[in-house]
Structure formats: C-alpha cells, structure tokens
C-alpha cells in the first residue's frame, strides 16, 4: 500500500498533519483551476477588424500570396490588441482561429503554399505588435 499524507495522518491521528493534508489538497485543486481559460470574454479584436482580416486572408489563400492590405490590417489589429490589454500570444491565437476558419483552406496536410502564408502571417503579426 503506498504511503500518502492521508494514510500517515490516519495512522498517527495527528491533527496538525490532518490540517496540512487538507491544505495540500486545496492547493492541488487550485492548481488545476488555474489552467489557461479560453472561455469567451471580451474579444481580442473588433468585429469589423476580424471580418476585414478574414476577407483579406481568404484572398491570400486564393491567390497564394498576401496582398499589400495585410500590413495595414495587422497594424490595426496589433493596435487594437494593445489598447485592449491583449498579449501578443492571445492575438496570435485569434489570428490562427481566423486562419483555420477560412473556407478555402485545404484540409490536406503538406500544402506548402498555405504553410508559407501562415508563417508569414505570424511573423508579420509579431512585427506589427512589437514594432509600432
């Protein structure tokens, strides 16, 4: 039988150990509850910005290249995110959610053009977030 805090406290009937055991269990429960929360809260970006990004990225997928408009859109998205207190990582998650929701996106792995476009999108987003 493995030795646990509970089995030790039961064997010795030590009230101090019982208290420590309960505190340890509460601490473990709190650690589990501190996991990253992806429940919907305030959106990272304005709805209009999301719609504009979705339209521009759809055109990028169709043409195989990001248009000139993407730089301005990413600058706008980065500015909105910073003003709302959204971290760069959260902004990237939002952009990737937009990307993977695009209807023209291939579901087949190994699409080099789409992989390159996504990598460029991420790099440009980081540049705009920290560069302005």
N, CA, C and O atoms as a GROMACS GRO file, in nm:
protein
  528
    1UNK      N    1   0.085  -0.117   0.000
    1UNK     CA    2   0.000   0.000   0.000
    1UNK      C    3   0.090   0.124   0.000
    1UNK      O    4   0.180   0.135   0.084
    2UNK      N    5   0.067   0.219  -0.094
    2UNK     CA    6   0.151   0.337  -0.099
    2UNK      C    7   0.125   0.428   0.021
    2UNK      O    8   0.015   0.431   0.075
    3UNK      N    9   0.227   0.499   0.060
    3UNK     CA   10   0.215   0.591   0.172
    3UNK      C   11   0.171   0.726   0.116
    3UNK      O   12   0.234   0.781   0.026
    4UNK      N   13   0.063   0.776   0.170
    4UNK     CA   14   0.013   0.908   0.132
    4UNK      C   15   0.003   0.993   0.256
    4UNK      O   16   0.012   0.943   0.368
    5UNK      N   17  -0.016   1.122   0.237
    5UNK     CA   18  -0.037   1.209   0.353
    5UNK      C   19  -0.157   1.164   0.433
    5UNK      O   20  -0.157   1.169   0.556
    6UNK      N   21  -0.262   1.119   0.362
    6UNK     CA   22  -0.383   1.076   0.430
    6UNK      C   23  -0.358   0.951   0.514
    6UNK      O   24  -0.404   0.944   0.628
    7UNK      N   25  -0.285   0.852   0.458
    7UNK     CA   26  -0.260   0.729   0.533
    7UNK      C   27  -0.169   0.754   0.653
    7UNK      O   28  -0.185   0.691   0.758
    8UNK      N   29  -0.074   0.846   0.637
    8UNK     CA   30   0.013   0.879   0.750
    8UNK      C   31  -0.067   0.947   0.860
    8UNK      O   32  -0.052   0.914   0.978
    9UNK      N   33  -0.152   1.042   0.823
    9UNK     CA   34  -0.229   1.113   0.925
    9UNK      C   35  -0.328   1.020   0.995
    9UNK      O   36  -0.351   1.035   1.115
   10UNK      N   37  -0.386   0.924   0.922
   10UNK     CA   38  -0.478   0.829   0.984
   10UNK      C   39  -0.403   0.736   1.079
   10UNK      O   40  -0.454   0.702   1.185
   11UNK      N   41  -0.284   0.695   1.041
   11UNK     CA   42  -0.208   0.602   1.125
   11UNK      C   43  -0.164   0.668   1.255
   11UNK      O   44  -0.156   0.601   1.358
   12UNK      N   45  -0.135   0.795   1.252
   12UNK     CA   46  -0.083   0.862   1.370
   12UNK      C   47  -0.185   0.953   1.436
   12UNK      O   48  -0.159   1.003   1.546
   13UNK      N   49  -0.296   0.975   1.375
   13UNK     CA   50  -0.402   1.061   1.429
   13UNK      C   51  -0.345   1.195   1.475
   13UNK      O   52  -0.370   1.239   1.587
   14UNK      N   53  -0.270   1.257   1.388
   14UNK     CA   54  -0.205   1.384   1.418
   14UNK      C   55  -0.289   1.496   1.359
   14UNK      O   56  -0.295   1.510   1.237
   15UNK      N   57  -0.353   1.577   1.442
   15UNK     CA   58  -0.437   1.685   1.391
   15UNK      C   59  -0.360   1.784   1.305
   15UNK      O   60  -0.415   1.838   1.208
   16UNK      N   61  -0.235   1.811   1.338
   16UNK     CA   62  -0.154   1.903   1.259
   16UNK      C   63  -0.131   1.849   1.119
   16UNK      O   64  -0.133   1.924   1.021
   17UNK      N   65  -0.108   1.717   1.109
   17UNK     CA   66  -0.088   1.654   0.980
   17UNK      C   67  -0.217   1.652   0.900
   17UNK      O   68  -0.215   1.666   0.778
   18UNK      N   69  -0.330   1.632   0.968
   18UNK     CA   70  -0.459   1.638   0.900
   18UNK      C   71  -0.482   1.776   0.838
   18UNK      O   72  -0.529   1.787   0.725
   19UNK      N   73  -0.446   1.879   0.913
   19UNK     CA   74  -0.460   2.016   0.863
   19UNK      C   75  -0.370   2.039   0.741
   19UNK      O   76  -0.412   2.100   0.643
   20UNK      N   77  -0.247   1.989   0.748
   20UNK     CA   78  -0.154   2.000   0.636
   20UNK      C   79  -0.206   1.926   0.514
   20UNK      O   80  -0.196   1.975   0.401
   21UNK      N   81  -0.261   1.808   0.536
   21UNK     CA   82  -0.317   1.728   0.427
   21UNK      C   83  -0.430   1.803   0.358
   21UNK      O   84  -0.436   1.809   0.235
   22UNK      N   85  -0.521   1.860   0.438
   22UNK     CA   86  -0.633   1.935   0.378
   22UNK      C   87  -0.581   2.056   0.299
   22UNK      O   88  -0.633   2.087   0.192
   23UNK      N   89  -0.480   2.125   0.352
   23UNK     CA   90  -0.423   2.240   0.282
   23UNK      C   91  -0.358   2.197   0.151
   23UNK      O   92  -0.370   2.266   0.050
   24UNK      N   93  -0.289   2.083   0.153
   24UNK     CA   94  -0.226   2.031   0.032
   24UNK      C   95  -0.331   1.998  -0.074
   24UNK      O   96  -0.313   2.030  -0.192
   25UNK      N   97  -0.439   1.935  -0.034
   25UNK     CA   98  -0.546   1.900  -0.128
   25UNK      C   99  -0.608   2.027  -0.186
   25UNK      O  100  -0.633   2.033  -0.307
   26UNK      N  101  -0.632   2.129  -0.103
   26UNK     CA  102  -0.686   2.256  -0.155
   26UNK      C  103  -0.589   2.319  -0.253
   26UNK      O  104  -0.631   2.371  -0.357
   27UNK      N  105  -0.461   2.314  -0.222
   27UNK     CA  106  -0.359   2.371  -0.310
   27UNK      C  107  -0.360   2.300  -0.446
   27UNK      O  108  -0.354   2.366  -0.550
   28UNK      N  109  -0.368   2.168  -0.447
   28UNK     CA  110  -0.372   2.092  -0.573
   28UNK      C  111  -0.495   2.126  -0.654
   28UNK      O  112  -0.486   2.139  -0.776
   29UNK      N  113  -0.609   2.141  -0.589
   29UNK     CA  114  -0.732   2.179  -0.660
   29UNK      C  115  -0.717   2.317  -0.723
   29UNK      O  116  -0.759   2.338  -0.837
   30UNK      N  117  -0.657   2.410  -0.651
   30UNK     CA  118  -0.636   2.545  -0.704
   30UNK      C  119  -0.543   2.543  -0.825
   30UNK      O  120  -0.563   2.620  -0.919
   31UNK      N  121  -0.441   2.458  -0.823
   31UNK     CA  122  -0.351   2.449  -0.938
   31UNK      C  123  -0.425   2.403  -1.061
   31UNK      O  124  -0.402   2.455  -1.170
   32UNK      N  125  -0.514   2.308  -1.046
   32UNK     CA  126  -0.592   2.259  -1.159
   32UNK      C  127  -0.682   2.369  -1.213
   32UNK      O  128  -0.701   2.380  -1.334
   33UNK      N  129  -0.736   2.450  -1.125
   33UNK     CA  130  -0.829   2.553  -1.166
   33UNK      C  131  -0.759   2.672  -1.230
   33UNK      O  132  -0.825   2.759  -1.287
   34UNK      N  133  -0.626   2.680  -1.221
   34UNK     CA  134  -0.553   2.792  -1.277
   34UNK      C  135  -0.511   2.770  -1.422
   34UNK      O  136  -0.431   2.847  -1.475
   35UNK      N  137  -0.561   2.667  -1.487
   35UNK     CA  138  -0.528   2.640  -1.626
   35UNK      C  139  -0.574   2.755  -1.713
   35UNK      O  140  -0.665   2.830  -1.676
   36UNK      N  141  -0.512   2.770  -1.831
   36UNK     CA  142  -0.545   2.876  -1.925
   36UNK      C  143  -0.694   2.871  -1.959
   36UNK      O  144  -0.746   2.766  -1.997
   37UNK      N  145  -0.759   2.983  -1.947
   37UNK     CA  146  -0.902   2.992  -1.969
   37UNK      C  147  -0.930   3.043  -2.110
   37UNK      O  148  -0.895   3.156  -2.143
   38UNK      N  149  -0.993   2.959  -2.194
   38UNK     CA  150  -1.028   3.001  -2.329
   38UNK      C  151  -1.176   3.027  -2.342
   38UNK      O  152  -1.230   3.027  -2.453
   39UNK      N  153  -1.242   3.049  -2.229
   39UNK     CA  154  -1.384   3.080  -2.237
   39UNK      C  155  -1.400   3.218  -2.298
   39UNK      O  156  -1.316   3.306  -2.277
   40UNK      N  157  -1.507   3.238  -2.372
   40UNK     CA  158  -1.524   3.367  -2.437
   40UNK      C  159  -1.535   3.480  -2.336
   40UNK      O  160  -1.614   3.474  -2.242
   41UNK      N  161  -1.458   3.579  -2.356
   41UNK     CA  162  -1.465   3.702  -2.277
   41UNK      C  163  -1.477   3.815  -2.377
   41UNK      O  164  -1.544   3.802  -2.480
   42UNK      N  165  -1.412   3.924  -2.347
   42UNK     CA  166  -1.408   4.033  -2.444
   42UNK      C  167  -1.322   3.989  -2.560
   42UNK      O  168  -1.210   3.943  -2.540
   43UNK      N  169  -1.372   4.002  -2.682
   43UNK     CA  170  -1.292   3.959  -2.798
   43UNK      C  171  -1.162   4.038  -2.807
   43UNK      O  172  -1.155   4.154  -2.766
   44UNK      N  173  -1.060   3.974  -2.863
   44UNK     CA  174  -0.930   4.040  -2.877
   44UNK      C  175  -0.938   4.156  -2.976
   44UNK      O  176  -0.866   4.255  -2.962
   45UNK      N  177  -1.024   4.143  -3.076
   45UNK     CA  178  -1.033   4.242  -3.182
   45UNK      C  179  -1.178   4.283  -3.208
   45UNK      O  180  -1.272   4.209  -3.178
   46UNK      N  181  -1.193   4.401  -3.265
   46UNK     CA  182  -1.326   4.448  -3.306
   46UNK      C  183  -1.380   4.355  -3.415
   46UNK      O  184  -1.304   4.300  -3.494
   47UNK      N  185  -1.509   4.341  -3.418
   47UNK     CA  186  -1.573   4.254  -3.518
   47UNK      C  187  -1.537   4.297  -3.660
   47UNK      O  188  -1.512   4.212  -3.746
   48UNK      N  189  -1.534   4.427  -3.686
   48UNK     CA  190  -1.501   4.477  -3.820
   48UNK      C  191  -1.359   4.438  -3.859
   48UNK      O  192  -1.333   4.404  -3.974
   49UNK      N  193  -1.267   4.442  -3.764
   49UNK     CA  194  -1.128   4.404  -3.792
   49UNK      C  195  -1.120   4.256  -3.824
   49UNK      O  196  -1.050   4.216  -3.917
   50UNK      N  197  -1.191   4.174  -3.747
   50UNK     CA  198  -1.194   4.029  -3.773
   50UNK      C  199  -1.250   4.002  -3.913
   50UNK      O  200  -1.195   3.922  -3.988
   51UNK      N  201  -1.358   4.069  -3.947
   51UNK     CA  202  -1.419   4.050  -4.080
   51UNK      C  203  -1.323   4.093  -4.190
   51UNK      O  204  -1.312   4.024  -4.292
   52UNK      N  205  -1.254   4.206  -4.172
   52UNK     CA  206  -1.159   4.254  -4.273
   52UNK      C  207  -1.041   4.158  -4.286
   52UNK      O  208  -0.995   4.130  -4.397
   53UNK      N  209  -0.992   4.107  -4.173
   53UNK     CA  210  -0.882   4.010  -4.178
   53UNK      C  211  -0.926   3.882  -4.248
   53UNK      O  212  -0.853   3.827  -4.330
   54UNK      N  213  -1.046   3.835  -4.215
   54UNK     CA  214  -1.096   3.712  -4.278
   54UNK      C  215  -1.106   3.730  -4.430
   54UNK      O  216  -1.070   3.640  -4.506
   55UNK      N  217  -1.155   3.842  -4.474
   55UNK     CA  218  -1.168   3.868  -4.618
   55UNK      C  219  -1.029   3.875  -4.684
   55UNK      O  220  -1.008   3.816  -4.790
   56UNK      N  221  -0.936   3.947  -4.621
   56UNK     CA  222  -0.802   3.960  -4.679
   56UNK      C  223  -0.730   3.824  -4.681
   56UNK      O  224  -0.663   3.791  -4.779
   57UNK      N  225  -0.744   3.746  -4.574
   57UNK     CA  226  -0.678   3.616  -4.570
   57UNK      C  227  -0.741   3.517  -4.667
   57UNK      O  228  -0.672   3.430  -4.721
   58UNK      N  229  -0.870   3.529  -4.691
   58UNK     CA  230  -0.935   3.446  -4.793
   58UNK      C  231  -0.878   3.476  -4.931
   58UNK      O  232  -0.855   3.386  -5.011
   59UNK      N  233  -0.855   3.605  -4.957
   59UNK     CA  234  -0.793   3.643  -5.084
   59UNK      C  235  -0.649   3.590  -5.091
   59UNK      O  236  -0.603   3.550  -5.198
   60UNK      N  237  -0.579   3.592  -4.980
   60UNK     CA  238  -0.441   3.539  -4.976
   60UNK      C  239  -0.438   3.391  -5.010
   60UNK      O  240  -0.352   3.346  -5.086
   61UNK      N  241  -0.530   3.316  -4.953
   61UNK     CA  242  -0.535   3.171  -4.980
   61UNK      C  243  -0.567   3.147  -5.126
   61UNK      O  244  -0.509   3.059  -5.189
   62UNK      N  245  -0.660   3.225  -5.181
   62UNK     CA  246  -0.699   3.207  -5.321
   62UNK      C  247  -0.586   3.242  -5.417
   62UNK      O  248  -0.569   3.176  -5.519
   63UNK      N  249  -0.509   3.347  -5.384
   63UNK     CA  250  -0.404   3.392  -5.476
   63UNK      C  251  -0.268   3.328  -5.446
   63UNK      O  252  -0.179   3.328  -5.532
   64UNK      N  253  -0.252   3.275  -5.326
   64UNK     CA  254  -0.124   3.217  -5.288
   64UNK      C  255  -0.023   3.320  -5.240
   64UNK      O  256   0.095   3.290  -5.227
   65UNK      N  257  -0.069   3.443  -5.215
   65UNK     CA  258   0.020   3.550  -5.171
   65UNK      C  259  -0.060   3.650  -5.089
   65UNK      O  260  -0.178   3.675  -5.117
   66UNK      N  261   0.004   3.707  -4.987
   66UNK     CA  262  -0.062   3.811  -4.907
   66UNK      C  263  -0.058   3.942  -4.985
   66UNK      O  264   0.045   3.980  -5.039
   67UNK      N  265  -0.170   4.008  -4.990
   67UNK     CA  266  -0.178   4.137  -5.057
   67UNK      C  267  -0.118   4.246  -4.971
   67UNK      O  268  -0.088   4.226  -4.853
   68UNK      N  269  -0.102   4.364  -5.032
   68UNK     CA  270  -0.046   4.479  -4.962
   68UNK      C  271  -0.133   4.525  -4.845
   68UNK      O  272  -0.083   4.585  -4.750
   69UNK      N  273  -0.262   4.497  -4.854
   69UNK     CA  274  -0.354   4.544  -4.749
   69UNK      C  275  -0.329   4.477  -4.614
   69UNK      O  276  -0.369   4.530  -4.511
   70UNK      N  277  -0.263   4.360  -4.614
   70UNK     CA  278  -0.245   4.286  -4.490
   70UNK      C  279  -0.162   4.364  -4.388
   70UNK      O  280  -0.191   4.359  -4.268
   71UNK      N  281  -0.061   4.435  -4.434
   71UNK     CA  282   0.025   4.511  -4.342
   71UNK      C  283  -0.058   4.611  -4.262
   71UNK      O  284  -0.045   4.619  -4.140
   72UNK      N  285  -0.142   4.686  -4.328
   72UNK     CA  286  -0.228   4.783  -4.260
   72UNK      C  287  -0.328   4.717  -4.167
   72UNK      O  288  -0.355   4.767  -4.057
   73UNK      N  289  -0.383   4.604  -4.209
   73UNK     CA  290  -0.478   4.532  -4.124
   73UNK      C  291  -0.410   4.477  -3.999
   73UNK      O  292  -0.466   4.483  -3.890
   74UNK      N  293  -0.290   4.423  -4.015
   74UNK     CA  294  -0.219   4.371  -3.899
   74UNK      C  295  -0.176   4.483  -3.805
   74UNK      O  296  -0.174   4.465  -3.683
   75UNK      N  297  -0.142   4.598  -3.860
   75UNK     CA  298  -0.108   4.713  -3.777
   75UNK      C  299  -0.231   4.754  -3.694
   75UNK      O  300  -0.220   4.782  -3.575
   76UNK      N  301  -0.346   4.757  -3.760
   76UNK     CA  302  -0.471   4.791  -3.692
   76UNK      C  303  -0.504   4.688  -3.583
   76UNK      O  304  -0.542   4.724  -3.472
   77UNK      N  305  -0.488   4.559  -3.616
   77UNK     CA  306  -0.517   4.452  -3.520
   77UNK      C  307  -0.422   4.461  -3.400
   77UNK      O  308  -0.466   4.445  -3.286
   78UNK      N  309  -0.294   4.487  -3.425
   78UNK     CA  310  -0.197   4.497  -3.317
   78UNK      C  311  -0.228   4.616  -3.227
   78UNK      O  312  -0.218   4.607  -3.104
   79UNK      N  313  -0.266   4.727  -3.287
   79UNK     CA  314  -0.300   4.846  -3.211
   79UNK      C  315  -0.424   4.821  -3.124
   79UNK      O  316  -0.426   4.858  -3.006
   80UNK      N  317  -0.525   4.758  -3.181
   80UNK     CA  318  -0.646   4.724  -3.104
   80UNK      C  319  -0.611   4.631  -2.988
   80UNK      O  320  -0.656   4.650  -2.876
   81UNK      N  321  -0.532   4.531  -3.018
   81UNK     CA  322  -0.496   4.433  -2.915
   81UNK      C  323  -0.423   4.501  -2.800
   81UNK      O  324  -0.456   4.479  -2.684
   82UNK      N  325  -0.324   4.583  -2.830
   82UNK     CA  326  -0.250   4.652  -2.724
   82UNK      C  327  -0.342   4.742  -2.643
   82UNK      O  328  -0.332   4.747  -2.521
   83UNK      N  329  -0.432   4.814  -2.711
   83UNK     CA  330  -0.520   4.905  -2.638
   83UNK      C  331  -0.619   4.831  -2.549
   83UNK      O  332  -0.669   4.887  -2.452
   84UNK      N  333  -0.648   4.706  -2.582
   84UNK     CA  334  -0.738   4.624  -2.500
   84UNK      C  335  -0.663   4.540  -2.397
   84UNK      O  336  -0.725   4.464  -2.322
   85UNK      N  337  -0.531   4.553  -2.393
   85UNK     CA  338  -0.453   4.475  -2.298
   85UNK      C  339  -0.434   4.330  -2.339
   85UNK      O  340  -0.406   4.244  -2.255
   86UNK      N  341  -0.450   4.302  -2.468
   86UNK     CA  342  -0.435   4.166  -2.520
   86UNK      C  343  -0.287   4.140  -2.548
   86UNK      O  344  -0.222   4.218  -2.618
   87UNK      N  345  -0.235   4.032  -2.493
   87UNK     CA  346  -0.096   3.995  -2.515
   87UNK      C  347  -0.077   3.946  -2.659
   87UNK      O  348  -0.173   3.904  -2.725
   88UNK      N  349   0.047   3.950  -2.706
   88UNK     CA  350   0.079   3.906  -2.842
   88UNK      C  351   0.036   3.762  -2.865
   88UNK      O  352  -0.014   3.728  -2.972
   89UNK      N  353   0.056   3.677  -2.765
   89UNK     CA  354   0.021   3.536  -2.778
   89UNK      C  355  -0.128   3.517  -2.801
   89UNK      O  356  -0.170   3.434  -2.881
   90UNK      N  357  -0.208   3.597  -2.729
   90UNK     CA  358  -0.353   3.590  -2.746
   90UNK      C  359  -0.395   3.640  -2.884
   90UNK      O  360  -0.487   3.585  -2.945
   91UNK      N  361  -0.328   3.742  -2.932
   91UNK     CA  362  -0.356   3.793  -3.066
   91UNK      C  363  -0.324   3.686  -3.170
   91UNK      O  364  -0.400   3.666  -3.264
   92UNK      N  365  -0.212   3.617  -3.152
   92UNK     CA  366  -0.176   3.511  -3.246
   92UNK      C  367  -0.278   3.397  -3.244
   92UNK      O  368  -0.312   3.342  -3.349
   93UNK      N  369  -0.328   3.363  -3.128
   93UNK     CA  370  -0.432   3.260  -3.119
   93UNK      C  371  -0.556   3.305  -3.196
   93UNK      O  372  -0.617   3.226  -3.269
   94UNK      N  373  -0.593   3.431  -3.181
   94UNK     CA  374  -0.709   3.484  -3.254
   94UNK      C  375  -0.687   3.480  -3.404
   94UNK      O  376  -0.776   3.440  -3.480
   95UNK      N  377  -0.567   3.520  -3.448
   95UNK     CA  378  -0.537   3.516  -3.592
   95UNK      C  379  -0.539   3.374  -3.646
   95UNK      O  380  -0.590   3.349  -3.756
   96UNK      N  381  -0.484   3.281  -3.569
   96UNK     CA  382  -0.485   3.141  -3.614
   96UNK      C  383  -0.627   3.086  -3.617
   96UNK      O  384  -0.659   3.004  -3.704
   97UNK      N  385  -0.712   3.128  -3.525
   97UNK     CA  386  -0.853   3.088  -3.528
   97UNK      C  387  -0.920   3.138  -3.656
   97UNK      O  388  -0.995   3.066  -3.721
   98UNK      N  389  -0.890   3.263  -3.690
   98UNK     CA  390  -0.944   3.320  -3.816
   98UNK      C  391  -0.891   3.239  -3.934
   98UNK      O  392  -0.967   3.199  -4.022
   99UNK      N  393  -0.761   3.215  -3.934
   99UNK     CA  394  -0.697   3.142  -4.044
   99UNK      C  395  -0.761   3.005  -4.066
   99UNK      O  396  -0.799   2.970  -4.177
  100UNK      N  397  -0.772   2.929  -3.958
  100UNK     CA  398  -0.823   2.792  -3.971
  100UNK      C  399  -0.973   2.785  -3.996
  100UNK      O  400  -1.027   2.678  -4.026
  101UNK      N  401  -1.041   2.899  -3.985
  101UNK     CA  402  -1.184   2.902  -4.015
  101UNK      C  403  -1.212   2.939  -4.161
  101UNK      O  404  -1.327   2.939  -4.204
  102UNK      N  405  -1.107   2.970  -4.236
  102UNK     CA  406  -1.127   3.011  -4.376
  102UNK      C  407  -1.183   2.896  -4.459
  102UNK      O  408  -1.133   2.784  -4.452
  103UNK      N  409  -1.287   2.924  -4.537
  103UNK     CA  410  -1.350   2.817  -4.615
  103UNK      C  411  -1.261   2.761  -4.726
  103UNK      O  412  -1.275   2.644  -4.761
  104UNK      N  413  -1.170   2.840  -4.782
  104UNK     CA  414  -1.087   2.792  -4.892
  104UNK      C  415  -0.962   2.719  -4.849
  104UNK      O  416  -0.882   2.678  -4.933
  105UNK      N  417  -0.944   2.703  -4.720
  105UNK     CA  418  -0.823   2.640  -4.667
  105UNK      C  419  -0.827   2.490  -4.692
  105UNK      O  420  -0.927   2.424  -4.664
  106UNK      N  421  -0.717   2.438  -4.743
  106UNK     CA  422  -0.708   2.294  -4.767
  106UNK      C  423  -0.698   2.221  -4.635
  106UNK      O  424  -0.624   2.263  -4.545
  107UNK      N  425  -0.771   2.113  -4.623
  107UNK     CA  426  -0.763   2.032  -4.502
  107UNK      C  427  -0.655   1.924  -4.515
  107UNK      O  428  -0.631   1.849  -4.420
  108UNK      N  429  -0.592   1.918  -4.631
  108UNK     CA  430  -0.487   1.819  -4.652
  108UNK      C  431  -0.354   1.870  -4.598
  108UNK      O  432  -0.317   1.985  -4.624
  109UNK      N  433  -0.283   1.787  -4.523
  109UNK     CA  434  -0.151   1.830  -4.474
  109UNK      C  435  -0.052   1.840  -4.589
  109UNK      O  436  -0.069   1.777  -4.694
  110UNK      N  437   0.050   1.919  -4.568
  110UNK     CA  438   0.158   1.928  -4.667
  110UNK      C  439   0.134   2.031  -4.775
  110UNK      O  440   0.202   2.028  -4.878
  111UNK      N  441   0.039   2.122  -4.756
  111UNK     CA  442   0.018   2.228  -4.853
  111UNK      C  443   0.122   2.337  -4.826
  111UNK      O  444   0.105   2.419  -4.735
  112UNK      N  445   0.230   2.337  -4.904
  112UNK     CA  446   0.343   2.428  -4.880
  112UNK      C  447   0.304   2.574  -4.891
  112UNK      O  448   0.355   2.657  -4.815
  113UNK      N  449   0.216   2.608  -4.983
  113UNK     CA  450   0.177   2.748  -5.002
  113UNK      C  451   0.103   2.798  -4.878
  113UNK      O  452   0.130   2.907  -4.828
  114UNK      N  453   0.009   2.718  -4.829
  114UNK     CA  454  -0.066   2.760  -4.711
  114UNK      C  455   0.022   2.765  -4.586
  114UNK      O  456   0.004   2.851  -4.501
  115UNK      N  457   0.115   2.673  -4.576
  115UNK     CA  458   0.208   2.674  -4.463
  115UNK      C  459   0.292   2.801  -4.467
  115UNK      O  460   0.312   2.866  -4.365
  116UNK      N  461   0.342   2.836  -4.585
  116UNK     CA  462   0.421   2.958  -4.601
  116UNK      C  463   0.339   3.082  -4.568
  116UNK      O  464   0.387   3.173  -4.501
  117UNK      N  465   0.214   3.086  -4.615
  117UNK     CA  466   0.127   3.200  -4.587
  117UNK      C  467   0.102   3.216  -4.437
  117UNK      O  468   0.104   3.327  -4.385
  118UNK      N  469   0.078   3.105  -4.368
  118UNK     CA  470   0.055   3.111  -4.224
  118UNK      C  471   0.180   3.157  -4.151
  118UNK      O  472   0.171   3.238  -4.059
  119UNK      N  473   0.296   3.107  -4.190
  119UNK     CA  474   0.421   3.150  -4.128
  119UNK      C  475   0.444   3.300  -4.148
  119UNK      O  476   0.486   3.370  -4.056
  120UNK      N  477   0.417   3.347  -4.269
  120UNK     CA  478   0.431   3.491  -4.296
  120UNK      C  479   0.333   3.572  -4.212
  120UNK      O  480   0.369   3.678  -4.160
  121UNK      N  481   0.211   3.523  -4.200
  121UNK     CA  482   0.110   3.592  -4.120
  121UNK      C  483   0.155   3.606  -3.976
  121UNK      O  484   0.144   3.714  -3.917
  122UNK      N  485   0.206   3.499  -3.919
  122UNK     CA  486   0.252   3.501  -3.780
  122UNK      C  487   0.370   3.596  -3.764
  122UNK      O  488   0.373   3.677  -3.671
  123UNK      N  489   0.467   3.588  -3.853
  123UNK     CA  490   0.585   3.676  -3.846
  123UNK      C  491   0.545   3.822  -3.859
  123UNK      O  492   0.594   3.907  -3.784
  124UNK      N  493   0.458   3.852  -3.952
  124UNK     CA  494   0.417   3.991  -3.973
  124UNK      C  495   0.336   4.043  -3.854
  124UNK      O  496   0.348   4.160  -3.817
  125UNK      N  497   0.255   3.958  -3.797
  125UNK     CA  498   0.177   3.998  -3.679
  125UNK      C  499   0.269   4.033  -3.563
  125UNK      O  500   0.248   4.134  -3.495
  126UNK      N  501   0.370   3.952  -3.539
  126UNK     CA  502   0.466   3.978  -3.432
  126UNK      C  503   0.540   4.109  -3.457
  126UNK      O  504   0.560   4.189  -3.366
  127UNK      N  505   0.580   4.131  -3.583
  127UNK     CA  506   0.650   4.255  -3.618
  127UNK      C  507   0.562   4.376  -3.591
  127UNK      O  508   0.608   4.476  -3.537
  128UNK      N  509   0.435   4.367  -3.629
  128UNK     CA  510   0.344   4.482  -3.607
  128UNK      C  511   0.314   4.503  -3.459
  128UNK      O  512   0.304   4.617  -3.413
  129UNK      N  513   0.301   4.395  -3.385
  129UNK     CA  514   0.268   4.407  -3.243
  129UNK      C  515   0.382   4.475  -3.166
  129UNK      O  516   0.358   4.565  -3.085
  130UNK      N  517   0.504   4.433  -3.192
  130UNK     CA  518   0.616   4.485  -3.117
  130UNK      C  519   0.686   4.602  -3.187
  130UNK      O  520   0.762   4.675  -3.124
  131UNK      N  521   0.658   4.621  -3.314
  131UNK     CA  522   0.729   4.724  -3.390
  131UNK      C  523   0.668   4.860  -3.386
  131UNK      O  524   0.735   4.959  -3.415
  132UNK      N  525   0.539   4.869  -3.351
  132UNK     CA  526   0.476   5.001  -3.351
  132UNK      C  527   0.441   5.049  -3.214
  132UNK      O  528   0.387   5.158  -3.199
   0.00000   0.00000   0.00000
